[in-house]
């Protein structure tokens, strides 16, 4: 876990640098992009055992 008010000096050149917050309510997922992401906010619902891929461009549903 990271703290939003601190910048990490430990960066791995083999990994992508991005930061977002995640909030979950009863049936909704909300992500807010902070750094290294094109989107500002993503919101979606998930059914039982449904999966999504999240990348710098948004969310994709998996079958």
Steps between C-alpha positions, in 0.01 A plus 500: 500500500615851437422838645357756259698789645841328461696437181689174500869516413499122447397456137560188294576570133342163409161600642244759390457805722134576568287586798125485561254469785233230516166523678251215518136532596236228506487453122730763352875543455644850462861575409650849495819544298772702668819445300614325181146425377300651211163474678395721790224276633360155424177365646338166428299220658608138530269199512598193701839372382514752214849625416638813335842594369608849601777676306612858435218540244205369706317179592427201276256223584629141499280218378 
